Amino acid sequence: MRVDWVLLDNAAPGSLQVGDLVSAEAGGLPTYRVLALQEGRAWLRDEEHSADMISPIGRFRWKAAPSAP
């Protein structure tokens, strides 16, 4: 699956949403699916390894660009 990445603006309200695919690295690995957001933290799923984690939102710099119809 090819993914185009865009820089995530963590300071902008609503820049990160449940369901977004995010990464800390520009190359996109590893990637995490956002399951929930609360108080500056994201509940995440590593779909490749079937593992969940909680992390500060500021850790992630990239999110998958919306796909074109």
C-alpha positions as CSV (number, residue, x, y, z in Angstrom):
1,M,0.0,0.0,0.0
2,R,1.4,3.4,-1.0
3,V,0.9,6.2,1.4
4,D,1.5,9.9,0.8
5,W,2.6,11.7,4.1
6,V,1.8,15.2,5.2
7,L,3.4,17.1,8.1
8,L,1.2,17.0,11.1
9,D,0.6,20.4,12.8
10,N,0.0,19.3,16.4
11,A,-0.8,22.9,17.4
12,A,-3.7,23.2,15.1
13,P,-7.1,22.1,16.6
14,G,-8.5,19.0,14.8
15,S,-5.3,18.3,12.9
16,L,-5.4,14.7,14.3
17,Q,-8.5,12.6,14.2
18,V,-9.6,9.1,15.3
19,G,-8.9,6.8,12.3
20,D,-5.8,8.8,11.1
21,L,-2.7,6.8,10.2
22,V,0.4,8.5,11.8
23,S,4.1,8.0,12.0
24,A,7.0,9.6,13.9
25,E,9.3,9.3,10.9
26,A,9.0,10.8,7.4
27,G,9.4,7.4,5.8
28,G,6.3,6.2,7.5
29,L,7.6,3.3,9.5
30,P,6.4,2.3,11.9
31,T,2.8,3.4,11.4
32,Y,0.0,3.6,13.9
33,R,-3.8,3.9,13.6
34,V,-5.4,6.5,16.0
35,L,-8.0,4.8,18.1
36,A,-8.8,7.6,20.5
37,L,-7.6,11.0,21.6
38,Q,-7.7,12.5,25.1
39,E,-5.7,15.1,27.0
40,G,-2.8,15.3,24.7
41,R,-2.4,11.6,24.3
42,A,-3.3,9.2,21.5
43,W,-4.4,5.6,21.9
44,L,-2.8,3.8,19.0
45,R,-2.7,0.5,17.2
46,D,0.3,-0.9,15.4
47,E,-1.7,-2.9,12.8
48,E,1.4,-4.7,11.5
49,H,2.2,-6.2,14.9
50,S,-1.3,-6.2,16.4
51,A,-0.1,-4.1,19.4
52,D,-1.8,-1.2,21.1
53,M,-0.1,1.7,23.0
54,I,-0.7,5.1,24.4
55,S,1.6,8.0,23.4
56,P,1.9,11.8,23.6
57,I,0.4,13.3,20.4
58,G,3.6,15.4,20.0
59,R,5.6,12.3,19.3
60,F,4.1,12.0,15.8
61,R,5.2,14.4,13.0
62,W,3.5,12.8,10.0
63,K,0.0,11.6,9.0
64,A,-1.3,9.9,5.9
65,A,-2.7,12.4,3.4
66,P,-6.3,12.0,2.6
67,S,-6.8,9.7,-0.4
68,A,-8.2,11.3,-3.6
69,P,-11.6,9.9,-4.8
